């Protein structure tokens, strides 16, 4: 994720593995993989004011998939 951000010339807020694990455990993270298991991207959300507000944070997309048409909507779920 860090190398992806560096390649784009953008910064990234580094988070500890424990912090990311907590987001995943809380259901506040998405790890995107292809059907073949290739890593596509990762995102987590931040909430505040007793979950009244939410913001996307930590969105990282693999360079392989940047500018690619990735998502297809199917039954209210997105698949790659």
C-alpha positions in Angstrom: 0.0 0.0 0.0 2.8 2.4 0.9 4.6 1.7 -2.4 1.4 2.3 -4.3 1.0 5.7 -2.7 4.7 6.6 -3.3 4.4 5.6 -7.0 1.5 8.1 -7.4 3.4 10.8 -5.5 0.8 10.9 -2.7 1.2 10.6 1.0 -0.4 7.9 3.1 -1.1 7.9 6.8 0.7 4.9 8.2 -1.3 2.8 10.5 -0.2 0.0 12.8 -1.2 -3.6 11.9 -3.3 -3.6 15.2 -5.2 -0.5 14.0 -6.0 -2.1 10.6 -6.9 -5.4 12.3 -9.3 -3.5 14.6 -11.0 -1.8 11.5 -11.4 -5.2 9.9 -12.8 -6.7 13.1 -15.3 -3.9 13.4 -16.5 -4.4 9.9 -15.2 -1.0 8.8 -12.8 -2.2 6.2 -12.9 -3.7 2.7 -10.2 -5.8 1.1 -10.7 -6.2 -2.6 -9.4 -9.2 -4.4 -9.9 -10.6 -7.9 -11.7 -14.0 -8.2 -8.1 -15.4 -8.7 -7.0 -13.9 -5.4 -4.9 -11.0 -6.7 -4.9 -8.0 -4.4 -6.8 -5.1 -5.9 -7.2 -2.6 -3.1 -8.0 -1.7 0.5 -10.1 0.9 2.2 -11.4 1.6 5.7 -13.8 4.1 7.2 -13.6 6.4 10.1 -16.6 7.4 12.2 -17.1 10.1 14.7 -19.8 11.8 16.8 -21.3 8.5 17.9 -21.3 7.2 14.3 -23.2 10.2 13.0 -20.5 11.0 10.5 -18.4 8.6 8.3 -15.5 9.2 6.0 -13.6 6.9 3.6 -10.0 6.7 4.7 -6.9 4.7 3.6 -8.1 4.0 0.1 -5.3 2.2 -1.8 -5.6 0.6 -5.2 -3.0 -1.7 -6.7 -1.2 0.0 -9.6 -2.2 -2.9 -11.8 -5.8 -1.9 -11.4 -5.6 1.9 -11.4 -7.7 3.4 -14.3 -9.2 0.0 -14.9 -13.0 -0.5 -15.0 -13.2 -2.7 -11.9 -16.7 -2.9 -10.6 -19.8 -4.5 -11.8 -23.0 -4.1 -9.8 -24.9 -7.3 -9.2 -27.7 -7.8 -6.7 -26.6 -4.8 -4.6 -23.1 -6.3 -4.3 -20.0 -5.3 -6.2 -17.8 -8.0 -7.8 -14.6 -7.9 -9.7 
